[in-house]
């Protein structure tokens, strides 16, 4: 029985995995011509929210974010890929690990730029 539960959990995690791709334009960059950190966080919260909603199919809200690591600046003119995946589930809460990969627009380089965890809780009775 436990194997079946674990298999259906893995399937639910995979089905809820969410990817959003965006181009970095000058309106989203700071005076260094790199993506604003606040914009990156907003996009990460958005993709994490979609993932959490797909997983639970309930109303959820963000209650915290933790250990957001900005490891690489994201210059204007790049493409970013935001990826969100459920990593932990509680009774009324879940953790969604979110990453931003940056890639140059005109070659195949792709690097991890930002990652962190977002915690959501359901706001309706189960």
C-alpha positions, 0 to 999 in steps of 0.5 A: 500500500505504501508503494502505491501511495508513494507512486501516486505522490511522485506522479502528482509531483511530476504533473504539478511541475511548472515551467515558465519562460520569459525574456529579460527586457530593459523595463525589468532591469536595474542600473546595472542592466541586470534583472531586479531581484524583486522581479525575480522573487515575484516571478518565482512566487508566481510559478511556485503558486501555480505549481502549488495550486496544480498539486493541491487543486485548492486555494493556497497562499504563500506564507514564507520563502527561504534561502533564496540564493542569487548566484548569477546576475541575469543580464538584459537580453537573456532568456530565463526559465523558471521551474517549480516543483513540490518537494515536501507536503504536510497536512495543510502546507507544502514546500515548492522548490523554485529555480531560475535558469538563465540562458544567452539568447543566441547560444546554448549556454544555460546556468542556474541563476537563482533558487529558493523554497516557497511555503504555501498553506491551503486556506479552505477546509479540506 
